[in-house]
């Protein structure tokens, strides 16, 4: 399994959070057609999961996780 430094995870979190905000903004605009809305909804869910997992790893990282000291 790949190991990432805390700095790399923090950078990834920043980038994913920015993308999530942009996708949420698109959801709120109401301009998406059906298939685009479905794809965007799935992206938002995936980004939320990814952010939650990174946050969990940063808070509770252990020797068997992704974080490299």
Contact map, one row per residue, 1 for C-alpha under 8 A:
111000000000000000000000000000000000000000000000000000000000000001000
111100000000000000000000000000000000000000000000000000000000000001000
111110000000000000000000000000000000000000000000000000000000000011110
011111011000000000000000000000000000000000000000000000000000000001110
001111111000000000000000000000000000000000000000000000000000000001111
000111111100000000000000000000000000000000000000000000000100000000111
000011111110000000000000000000000000000000000000000000000000000000000
000111111111000000000000000000000000000000000000000000000000000000000
000111111111100000000000000000000000000000000000000001000100000000000
000001111111110000000000000000000000000000000000000000000000000000000
000000111111111000000000000000000000000000000000000000000000000000000
000000011111111100000000000000000000000000000000000000000000000000000
000000001111111110000000000000000000000000000000001001100000000000000
000000000111111111000000000000000000000000000000000000000000000000000
000000000011111111100000000000000000000000000000000000000000000000000
000000000001111111110000000000000000000000000010001000000000000000000
000000000000111111111000000000000000000000000010001000000000000000000
000000000000011111111100000000000000000000000000000000000000000000000
000000000000001111111110000000000000000000000000000000000000000000000
000000000000000111111111000000000000000000010011000000000000000000000
000000000000000011111111100000000000000000000000000000000000000000000
000000000000000001111111110000000000000000000000000000000000000000000
000000000000000000111111111000000000000100110000000000000000000000000
000000000000000000011111111100000000000000010000000000000000000000000
000000000000000000001111111110000000000000000000000000000000000000000
000000000000000000000111111111110000000000000000000000000000000000000
000000000000000000000011111111110000100110000000000000000000000000000
000000000000000000000001111111000000000000000000000000000000000000000
000000000000000000000000111111110000000000000000000000000000000000000
000000000000000000000000011111110000000000000000000000000000000000000
000000000000000000000000011011111000000000000000000000000000000000000
000000000000000000000000011011111111100000000000000000000000000000000
000000000000000000000000000000111111100000000000000000000000000000000
000000000000000000000000000000011111110000000000000000000000000000000
000000000000000000000000000000011111111000000000000000000000000000000
000000000000000000000000000000011111111100000000000000000000000000000
000000000000000000000000001000011111111110000000000000000000000000000
000000000000000000000000000000000111111111000000000000000000000000000
000000000000000000000000000000000011111111100000000000000000000000000
000000000000000000000010001000000001111111110000000000000000000000000
000000000000000000000000001000000000111111111000000000000000000000000
000000000000000000000000000000000000011111111100000000000000000000000
000000000000000000000010000000000000001111111110000000000000000000000
000000000000000000010011000000000000000111111111000000000000000000000
000000000000000000000000000000000000000011111111100000000000000000000
000000000000000000000000000000000000000001111111110000000000000000000
000000000000000110010000000000000000000000111111111000000000000000000
000000000000000000010000000000000000000000011111111100000000000000000
000000000000000000000000000000000000000000001111111110000000000000000
000000000000000000000000000000000000000000000111111111000000000000000
000000000000100110000000000000000000000000000011111111100000000000000
000000000000000000000000000000000000000000000001111111110000000000000
000000000000000000000000000000000000000000000000111111111000000000000
000000001000100000000000000000000000000000000000011111111100000000000
000000000000100000000000000000000000000000000000001111111110000000000
000000000000000000000000000000000000000000000000000111111111100000000
000000000000000000000000000000000000000000000000000011111111110011100
000001001000000000000000000000000000000000000000000001111111100000100
000000000000000000000000000000000000000000000000000000111111100000000
000000000000000000000000000000000000000000000000000000011111110000000
000000000000000000000000000000000000000000000000000000011111111011100
000000000000000000000000000000000000000000000000000000001001111110100
000000000000000000000000000000000000000000000000000000000000111110110
000000000000000000000000000000000000000000000000000000000000011111000
001000000000000000000000000000000000000000000000000000001000111111100
111110000000000000000000000000000000000000000000000000001000100111110
001111000000000000000000000000000000000000000000000000001100111011111
001111000000000000000000000000000000000000000000000000000000001001111
000011000000000000000000000000000000000000000000000000000000000000111
